[in-house]
Amino acid sequence: MEWGLADAVVWRNRALTLFDRVAVPVAVCDVYGKVVLANPAMAAECGTTPGQLRGRDVLELFRPQEAGQVERIAEALRLRHRSRYQVSVSWSTPGGAERYGELTADPVSDRVDATPALLVMLRVLGETEPEPAPEPVPVTPVEGAVLALLAGGATTGRAARELGLSRDGVTYHLRRLSARWHAANRTELVARAYALGVLAPGVWPPRVRGAEAE
């Protein structure tokens, strides 16, 4: 018995080594689709590590293209059918590209009457490049500076002091921008500035796009 147990441990370790080294993205999931074990290739598709994938729902990581496919598979598993199941999926890569492919799930278990686990393999079929960010709408340097200060919560008086303008001068630029972009108020004007790519997203204090690296 002890020799048999030792052999089982050896073969389990060999299988895990092979599992980790295979280039095909592979995961073992429970019958509900929760990841129990994932190899580095599968984790790389999600931009994370195998340990971080444990407990995640595989169908949240890879979006099914047809909801009906998943429902049919779930019903088949409840009935303990042991066919191979395929689901068309798409997902976003760490680099921002959109990929599409196919998940293949094979039920596996030690006993015929046991609830199976799922051996899931991912086949990449293609990729679409992320859309380039739109070019920012042109504004003058003064208009950009006014918008950045406004986005940061500056009043007309503060913007005037920092830019060396009069209050009427700041108001003039704001009115021109509001008329050009059909903005009803200053909040909407700032929102339009971000939407049109004039102000850099994710930067504080607000800056005109292109100036954040300076």
C-alpha positions as CSV (number, residue, x, y, z in Angstrom):
1,M,0.0,0.0,0.0
2,E,2.8,2.4,0.9
3,W,4.6,1.7,-2.4
4,G,1.3,2.3,-4.3
5,L,0.8,5.6,-2.5
6,A,4.4,6.7,-3.3
7,D,3.9,5.8,-6.9
8,A,0.7,7.9,-7.0
9,V,2.5,10.9,-5.5
10,V,5.3,10.6,-8.1
11,W,2.8,10.4,-11.0
12,R,0.7,13.3,-9.6
13,N,3.9,15.5,-9.4
14,R,4.8,14.5,-13.0
15,A,1.3,15.3,-14.2
16,L,1.4,18.7,-12.5
17,T,4.8,19.5,-14.1
18,L,3.4,18.6,-17.5
19,F,0.3,20.7,-16.8
20,D,2.4,23.7,-16.0
21,R,4.7,23.4,-19.0
22,V,2.2,22.7,-21.7
23,A,1.8,25.7,-24.0
24,V,-2.0,25.3,-24.4
25,P,-4.1,27.4,-21.9
26,V,-5.6,24.8,-19.6
27,A,-7.6,24.9,-16.4
28,V,-9.4,22.5,-14.1
29,C,-12.8,23.7,-12.9
30,D,-15.5,22.4,-10.6
31,V,-18.9,21.5,-12.1
32,Y,-20.0,25.2,-11.5
33,G,-17.1,26.6,-13.6
34,K,-15.0,27.8,-10.7
35,V,-11.3,27.5,-11.4
36,V,-9.5,25.0,-9.2
37,L,-6.2,24.8,-11.0
38,A,-4.8,26.8,-14.0
39,N,-1.6,26.6,-15.9
40,P,0.7,29.6,-16.7
41,A,-0.5,29.7,-20.3
42,M,-4.2,30.1,-19.1
43,A,-3.2,32.7,-16.5
44,A,-1.2,34.7,-19.2
45,E,-4.4,35.1,-21.3
46,C,-5.9,36.8,-18.3
47,G,-2.9,38.9,-17.4
48,T,-2.4,37.3,-14.0
49,T,-0.9,34.3,-12.2
50,P,-2.3,30.8,-11.8
51,G,-2.9,31.3,-8.1
52,Q,-4.9,34.5,-8.7
53,L,-7.2,32.6,-11.1
54,R,-8.2,30.0,-8.4
55,G,-11.8,30.5,-7.4
56,R,-12.7,32.7,-10.4
57,D,-15.6,31.9,-12.7
58,V,-14.2,30.8,-16.0
59,L,-17.2,32.2,-17.9
60,E,-16.5,35.6,-16.4
61,L,-12.9,35.5,-17.6
62,F,-14.0,34.4,-21.1
63,R,-17.3,35.8,-22.3
64,P,-19.7,33.3,-24.0
65,Q,-20.9,34.3,-27.4
66,E,-24.2,32.4,-27.0
67,A,-25.9,32.1,-23.7
68,G,-27.8,29.0,-24.9
69,Q,-24.6,27.1,-25.1
70,V,-23.9,27.5,-21.5
71,E,-27.4,26.5,-20.4
72,R,-27.3,23.3,-22.5
73,I,-23.9,22.3,-21.0
74,A,-25.1,23.0,-17.4
75,E,-28.2,20.8,-18.0
76,A,-26.0,18.0,-19.5
77,L,-23.7,18.2,-16.5
78,R,-26.6,18.0,-14.1
79,L,-27.7,14.8,-15.9
80,R,-24.0,13.6,-15.6
81,H,-23.5,13.3,-19.3
82,R,-19.9,12.9,-20.2
83,S,-19.6,14.4,-23.7
84,R,-17.1,17.0,-24.7
85,Y,-18.6,20.5,-24.7
86,Q,-17.5,23.6,-26.7
87,V,-18.3,27.2,-26.0
88,S,-17.5,30.1,-28.3
89,V,-15.9,32.9,-26.2
90,S,-14.2,36.3,-26.4
91,W,-12.0,38.1,-23.9
92,S,-9.7,41.1,-23.5
93,T,-5.9,40.6,-23.4
94,P,-3.7,42.5,-20.9
95,G,-2.6,44.6,-23.8
96,G,-6.1,45.7,-24.6
97,A,-6.7,43.6,-27.8
98,E,-9.9,41.6,-28.1
99,R,-9.5,37.9,-28.8
100,Y,-12.0,35.3,-29.7
101,G,-11.8,31.5,-29.6
102,E,-13.3,28.4,-28.2
103,L,-13.4,26.8,-24.7
104,T,-13.5,23.0,-24.7
105,A,-14.7,21.3,-21.5
106,D,-14.2,17.6,-20.8
107,P,-15.9,16.1,-17.7
108,V,-13.3,14.1,-15.7
109,S,-13.7,12.1,-12.4
110,D,-12.3,9.1,-10.7
111,R,-15.6,7.3,-10.6
112,V,-18.5,7.1,-13.1
113,D,-21.1,8.0,-10.5
114,A,-19.1,11.0,-9.1
115,T,-19.8,14.6,-9.8
116,P,-17.2,15.4,-12.5
117,A,-14.7,18.2,-12.6
118,L,-14.1,20.0,-15.9
119,L,-10.8,19.9,-17.8
120,V,-11.0,23.2,-19.8
121,M,-8.8,24.1,-22.7
122,L,-8.7,27.4,-24.6
123,R,-8.2,27.6,-28.3
124,V,-7.4,31.1,-29.7
125,L,-8.9,31.7,-33.1
126,G,-8.2,35.3,-33.7
127,E,-7.6,38.8,-32.4
128,T,-8.8,42.3,-33.1
129,E,-6.5,45.2,-32.4
130,P,-7.7,47.8,-29.9
131,E,-9.1,51.0,-31.5
132,P,-6.6,53.9,-31.3
133,A,-7.5,56.7,-29.0
134,P,-9.2,59.5,-31.0
135,E,-7.1,62.6,-31.7
136,P,-8.0,65.4,-29.3
137,V,-10.1,68.2,-30.6
138,P,-7.8,71.2,-31.2
139,V,-8.0,74.0,-28.6
140,T,-5.7,77.0,-28.1
141,P,-3.2,76.8,-25.3
142,V,-5.2,79.4,-23.3
143,E,-8.4,77.4,-23.8
144,G,-6.7,74.2,-22.7
145,A,-5.3,75.9,-19.6
146,V,-8.7,77.3,-18.7
147,L,-10.3,73.9,-19.1
148,A,-7.7,72.1,-17.0
149,L,-8.1,74.7,-14.2
150,L,-11.9,74.4,-14.4
151,A,-11.7,70.6,-14.2
152,G,-9.6,71.0,-11.1
153,G,-12.3,73.0,-9.4
154,A,-10.9,76.5,-10.0
155,T,-13.2,79.5,-9.8
156,T,-13.2,82.2,-12.5
157,G,-11.2,84.4,-10.2
158,R,-8.5,81.8,-9.5
159,A,-8.2,80.9,-13.2
160,A,-7.8,84.5,-14.0
161,R,-5.0,85.0,-11.5
162,E,-3.1,81.9,-12.5
163,L,-3.3,82.7,-16.2
164,G,-2.8,86.4,-15.9
165,L,-6.2,87.2,-17.5
166,S,-9.1,89.3,-16.3
167,R,-12.2,87.6,-15.1
168,D,-13.9,88.7,-18.2
169,G,-11.2,87.2,-20.3
170,V,-11.7,83.7,-18.7
171,T,-15.4,84.1,-19.1
172,Y,-14.9,84.9,-22.8
173,H,-13.0,81.7,-23.4
174,L,-15.5,79.6,-21.5
175,R,-18.4,81.1,-23.5
176,R,-16.6,80.4,-26.8
177,L,-15.9,76.8,-25.8
178,S,-19.5,76.3,-24.5
179,A,-20.9,77.6,-27.8
180,R,-18.5,75.4,-29.9
181,W,-19.3,72.2,-28.0
182,H,-23.0,73.0,-27.1
183,A,-22.3,72.7,-23.4
184,A,-25.1,74.0,-21.1
185,N,-22.9,74.6,-18.1
186,R,-19.3,74.3,-16.8
187,T,-19.8,70.7,-15.6
188,E,-20.9,69.7,-19.0
189,L,-18.0,71.6,-20.5
190,V,-15.5,69.7,-18.5
191,A,-17.2,66.4,-19.4
192,R,-17.0,67.3,-23.1
193,A,-13.3,68.2,-22.7
194,Y,-12.6,64.6,-21.4
195,A,-14.9,63.0,-24.0
196,L,-13.3,64.9,-26.9
197,G,-9.8,63.9,-25.7
198,V,-8.7,67.4,-24.8
199,L,-8.0,66.6,-21.1
200,A,-6.0,63.5,-20.2
201,P,-7.9,60.8,-18.4
202,G,-6.6,59.5,-15.1
203,V,-4.4,62.4,-14.4
204,W,-4.5,64.7,-11.4
205,P,-4.3,67.7,-11.3
206,P,-6.1,67.8,-14.7
207,R,-3.9,68.5,-17.7
208,V,-4.3,68.9,-21.4
209,R,-3.7,65.6,-23.2
210,G,-0.1,65.4,-24.3
211,A,1.1,67.7,-21.5
212,E,1.0,64.9,-18.8
213,A,4.4,63.6,-19.9
214,E,6.1,66.9,-19.9
